Amino acid sequence: MKIGAYQFPVTGSITENMSHMLDAVSRAFREGVKLLVFPECAVTGYPPLAVSSPAEIDDALRDEAHARLQDAAVQHRIHLIAGTVVRRGSSFYNAALCFSPDGTVTEYDKRALWGWDQENFVPGTRDGILQAGALKIGIRICFEVRFPEYFRELYRQKTDLNVLLFSDTAAQADPDRYDLIRAHIRTRAVENVCPVLTVNSTTPFQTAPTALFDASGKTLCELEPGKEGLLIYDYEKKEPDFGELGRKAISDSLERHQQS
């Protein structure tokens, strides 16, 4: 199954963001991609960096954008995962919407809220599990990469691939932060014996990668930071190697011990 991630300069303009995203969907379709992932808040821009607050987002324009993504998923027979801001009543959620080829939409809302997120959003309660063809996929958003507990939940669900949406950028180049977050991602892959696909915005300076890491933390492919582009990988589920089997066996043993 071909999977993809598209990084681009996310702005506060829904119209501009959608132009990038729909072009990416068309390109991914031509390349045979069946799962395409976009960054955190890719549709709306991330408050308060790209837009002053969630309340300033045009609800009608955002809902129209979601409908266009849903139509694109159905038309191109592709699973799309896109970061956005969702409003329910007076509450706002930093969400990942998963648009499936059958027309259904699954939502995962960010739970690890701090700083800007805590000021703007309500924490979610959903598990973030999506079935995309033969792949059982776990979804997490940005700051959640810092916490093994969120990924251990996905381990218990036996996901085949975990997806991480980022809006992690800085006003100036910060290679140390980039390397640190990259190390977090690789660790989440290793300790849960599950590949991780990541995607981030490119501007102003990208401080988390758009990349795919295998179940042992090896980099399978990675886009150049700061440059708009489409990552594509022909992903196949593989039998675990000796070290991966060991990590699974000990993890399962620890889980049983904690439950007893």
Backbone torsions as a table, in degrees:
resi	resn	phi	psi	omega
1	MET	NA	123.4	178.0
2	LYS	-78.3	128.5	177.6
3	ILE	-118.4	154.7	-177.5
4	GLY	-145.7	160.3	174.3
5	ALA	-140.4	136.7	-176.3
6	TYR	-119.9	117.9	175.9
7	GLN	-102.6	139.9	-179.1
8	PHE	-157.7	168.0	-179.5
9	PRO	-77.5	93.2	-179.4
10	VAL	-67.8	133.6	-179.2
11	THR	-123.9	-175.9	175.3
12	GLY	-85.7	2.5	179.6
13	SER	-97.9	112.2	178.3
14	ILE	-61.1	-40.4	179.7
15	THR	-60.1	-45.9	-179.9
16	GLU	-66.0	-44.3	179.3
17	ASN	-60.6	-43.4	-178.4
18	MET	-66.0	-31.8	176.4
19	SER	-60.0	-46.7	176.4
20	HIS	-61.1	-45.5	-171.7
21	MET	-70.1	-42.9	-179.7
22	LEU	-69.8	-35.0	173.3
23	ASP	-62.0	-40.5	179.6
24	ALA	-65.0	-40.1	178.4
25	VAL	-61.5	-45.5	179.2
26	SER	-61.3	-42.5	179.5
27	ARG	-66.2	-43.7	179.8
28	ALA	-62.6	-40.1	178.3
29	PHE	-59.8	-44.5	179.6
30	ARG	-62.7	-28.3	-179.8
31	GLU	-88.8	-0.8	177.9
32	GLY	82.6	17.9	179.9
33	VAL	-71.8	137.3	-179.6
34	LYS	-110.1	-13.1	176.0
35	LEU	-139.2	122.2	-179.6
36	LEU	-128.3	132.2	-173.9
37	VAL	-119.8	138.1	177.7
38	PHE	-117.0	163.5	-174.6
39	PRO	-67.4	170.8	172.3
40	GLU	-57.0	132.8	178.8
41	CYS	53.9	33.3	-178.0
42	ALA	-62.8	-34.1	-176.9
43	VAL	-72.6	-46.2	-168.4
44	THR	-102.2	-19.5	-165.0
45	GLY	87.1	153.2	-173.1
46	TYR	-96.1	118.1	176.6
47	PRO	-70.3	142.0	-3.9
48	PRO	-99.0	18.6	-176.4
49	LEU	-72.8	-49.3	-176.6
50	ALA	-98.4	-24.5	178.8
51	VAL	-141.1	143.4	-169.0
52	SER	-62.8	-37.1	178.7
53	SER	-162.5	160.4	177.5
54	PRO	-58.4	-31.3	-178.4
55	ALA	-65.8	-19.8	-179.5
56	GLU	-83.9	-7.7	-178.6
57	ILE	-75.1	135.3	178.5
58	ASP	-73.5	107.9	-175.7
59	ASP	-60.1	-43.5	-177.7
60	ALA	-64.7	-42.2	-179.9
61	LEU	-67.2	-40.3	177.7
62	ARG	-64.2	-45.1	-179.5
63	ASP	-63.7	-37.2	176.3
64	GLU	-63.7	-40.6	178.0
65	ALA	-62.3	-42.9	177.6
66	HIS	-61.3	-41.7	179.2
67	ALA	-63.7	-37.5	179.5
68	ARG	-67.9	-37.3	176.6
69	LEU	-67.5	-40.0	177.1
70	GLN	-61.7	-44.3	178.0
71	ASP	-62.3	-40.5	-179.7
72	ALA	-64.7	-38.5	178.6
73	ALA	-62.8	-42.3	179.8
74	VAL	-69.5	-47.0	-176.9
75	GLN	-61.4	-41.9	-174.5
76	HIS	-98.3	2.6	179.4
77	ARG	53.6	52.7	-175.7
78	ILE	-135.8	143.7	173.4
79	HIS	-86.4	127.4	179.4
80	LEU	-118.1	133.0	174.5
81	ILE	-121.0	119.7	-174.2
82	ALA	-134.0	132.7	173.4
83	GLY	-73.5	144.4	-178.2
84	THR	-162.5	178.9	171.9
85	VAL	-112.4	127.2	-179.7
86	VAL	-112.1	137.8	177.6
87	ARG	-111.4	127.5	173.3
88	ARG	-128.4	107.8	-173.7
89	GLY	66.3	-125.7	178.2
90	SER	-97.1	5.1	-176.2
91	SER	-103.9	145.9	178.4
92	PHE	-116.9	144.7	-178.9
93	TYR	-128.6	136.3	171.8
94	ASN	-83.6	103.0	-165.4
95	ALA	-118.2	156.4	164.6
96	ALA	-113.5	118.2	176.2
97	LEU	-97.9	133.2	-177.3
98	CYS	-112.9	108.7	-177.0
99	PHE	-96.6	121.5	-175.9
100	SER	-103.1	156.6	-179.1
101	PRO	-61.9	-21.2	179.2
102	ASP	-85.5	3.4	177.0
103	GLY	94.1	-7.2	179.3
104	THR	-79.1	154.1	178.9
105	VAL	-127.9	125.5	177.4
106	THR	-109.6	142.2	-177.5
107	GLU	-120.1	138.1	167.7
108	TYR	-124.8	129.9	-179.2
109	ASP	-108.6	132.6	-179.0
110	LYS	-56.3	137.2	-177.0
111	ARG	-110.6	-31.9	-179.2
112	ALA	-83.8	87.0	-175.6
113	LEU	-103.9	131.0	178.9
114	TRP	-152.9	150.4	177.5
115	GLY	61.6	-124.5	-179.4
116	TRP	-54.8	-44.3	-178.3
117	ASP	-61.0	-43.8	-178.1
118	GLN	-64.8	-33.1	179.8
119	GLU	-75.2	-26.9	-171.4
120	ASN	-106.9	-26.8	-167.5
121	PHE	-125.4	162.5	171.6
122	VAL	-101.2	136.9	-179.9
123	PRO	-68.4	146.0	-178.9
124	GLY	-84.4	174.2	179.3
125	THR	-131.7	-1.8	-176.8
126	ARG	-77.7	160.2	-174.9
127	ASP	-87.1	-18.8	177.3
128	GLY	75.0	38.4	179.2
129	ILE	-110.8	131.8	-178.3
130	LEU	-134.4	137.9	172.4
131	GLN	-99.6	118.5	178.2
132	ALA	-121.2	98.3	-174.7
133	GLY	62.8	-126.5	180.0
134	ALA	-86.0	-2.6	-174.7
135	LEU	-99.2	130.2	170.2
136	LYS	-94.0	118.2	-169.5
137	ILE	-114.7	136.7	173.0
138	GLY	-105.5	140.1	-176.7
139	ILE	-118.4	133.8	174.6
140	ARG	-139.0	160.0	-173.6
141	ILE	-127.0	119.5	166.9
142	CYS	45.4	-104.1	-171.4
143	PHE	-57.3	-20.5	-179.6
144	GLU	-65.2	-17.8	177.8
145	VAL	-63.2	-22.8	-177.7
146	ARG	-74.4	-11.0	-170.1
147	PHE	-121.3	110.0	-179.0
148	PRO	-57.3	-28.3	-175.5
149	GLU	-59.7	-38.9	-179.6
150	TYR	-64.7	-33.6	-179.3
151	PHE	-84.5	-27.1	175.3
152	ARG	-65.4	-30.9	173.6
153	GLU	-58.9	-41.5	-179.7
154	LEU	-70.2	-34.5	176.0
155	TYR	-59.2	-44.4	-179.6
156	ARG	-64.3	-28.1	178.1
157	GLN	-83.8	-3.7	177.3
158	LYS	58.9	49.0	177.5
159	THR	-69.1	151.6	178.1
160	ASP	-91.1	-26.3	-177.2
161	LEU	-153.1	133.8	175.1
162	ASN	-109.5	139.9	-175.4
163	VAL	-118.4	134.7	-178.3
164	LEU	-124.1	120.4	178.0
165	LEU	-99.5	127.7	-178.6
166	PHE	-117.9	145.8	156.4
167	SER	-128.9	73.9	-174.5
168	ASP	-120.7	98.6	-178.1
169	THR	-135.5	170.3	-179.7
170	ALA	-138.2	162.2	-179.6
171	ALA	-72.1	-20.0	176.8
172	GLN	-143.4	163.6	-177.8
173	ALA	-57.6	135.7	-178.6
174	ASP	-141.0	76.5	-176.1
175	PRO	-62.8	-29.7	178.6
176	ASP	-64.2	-43.0	178.4
177	ARG	-65.1	-42.1	177.7
178	TYR	-56.8	-47.0	-178.9
179	ASP	-66.0	-37.9	179.8
180	LEU	-64.4	-48.1	-179.1
181	ILE	-66.3	-38.3	176.4
182	ARG	-59.6	-39.2	178.0
183	ALA	-66.8	-39.5	175.5
184	HIS	-57.4	-46.5	-177.7
185	ILE	-61.9	-46.6	-179.6
186	ARG	-61.3	-39.0	178.7
187	THR	-64.9	-42.3	177.8
188	ARG	-60.8	-36.8	177.8
189	ALA	-65.1	-46.3	-176.0
190	VAL	-66.6	-49.0	-172.6
191	GLU	-71.9	-20.6	178.5
192	ASN	-108.7	3.8	175.7
193	VAL	50.6	48.7	-176.7
194	CYS	-147.6	131.7	177.6
195	PRO	-60.2	151.4	179.7
196	VAL	-128.7	127.0	175.1
197	LEU	-106.4	127.9	-177.8
198	THR	-122.3	156.3	176.9
199	VAL	-151.3	142.3	-174.5
200	ASN	-141.3	160.3	170.0
201	SER	-71.6	156.6	-175.0
202	THR	-99.1	-11.1	-173.6
203	THR	-130.9	155.5	-0.8
204	PRO	-72.6	-44.0	173.7
205	PHE	-132.6	123.8	-174.1
206	GLN	-74.5	127.7	-176.8
207	THR	-121.5	14.6	170.0
208	ALA	-146.8	147.1	-171.3
209	PRO	-82.8	160.2	160.7
210	THR	-104.9	110.5	-168.6
211	ALA	-163.2	169.3	172.9
212	LEU	-127.5	127.2	179.1
213	PHE	-117.9	138.8	-178.3
214	ASP	-81.7	-177.6	-173.6
215	ALA	-67.7	-9.7	175.2
216	SER	-112.2	14.7	174.7
217	GLY	84.8	4.1	179.0
218	LYS	-73.7	138.9	177.0
219	THR	-76.9	115.4	178.1
220	LEU	-86.8	-36.2	173.7
221	CYS	-165.4	152.3	-176.7
222	GLU	-154.9	133.8	178.7
223	LEU	-82.5	155.4	175.7
224	GLU	-67.8	127.2	179.7
225	PRO	-60.5	143.3	174.9
226	GLY	81.3	1.7	-176.5
227	LYS	-122.5	123.2	179.7
228	GLU	-59.3	138.2	-179.7
229	GLY	-178.7	168.5	-179.0
230	LEU	-114.1	120.6	173.6
231	LEU	-91.6	131.5	178.1
232	ILE	-130.9	137.0	177.2
233	TYR	-144.6	134.7	177.6
234	ASP	-85.3	94.7	-170.4
235	TYR	-90.4	133.4	174.7
236	GLU	-131.3	137.0	173.5
237	LYS	-66.0	134.4	-178.0
238	LYS	-122.4	152.9	174.4
239	GLU	-68.0	138.9	-179.0
240	PRO	-64.7	144.9	176.8
241	ASP	-83.5	-174.2	-173.9
242	PHE	-58.4	-48.8	-178.5
243	GLY	-66.2	-37.8	179.3
244	GLU	-67.6	-38.4	175.9
245	LEU	-61.9	-39.2	179.0
246	GLY	-64.2	-42.9	179.8
247	ARG	-65.5	-37.4	176.7
248	LYS	-65.3	-45.4	-177.5
249	ALA	-61.4	-44.9	-178.3
250	ILE	-71.9	-38.9	176.8
251	SER	-59.3	-44.9	-179.8
252	ASP	-65.1	-37.9	177.6
253	SER	-63.7	-42.7	178.2
254	LEU	-64.2	-39.5	178.1
255	GLU	-61.5	-45.2	179.8
256	ARG	-63.8	-39.7	-179.1
257	HIS	-64.5	-40.3	-179.5
258	GLN	-69.0	-28.9	-179.1
259	GLN	-82.1	-18.1	-176.6
260	SER	-85.2	NA	NA
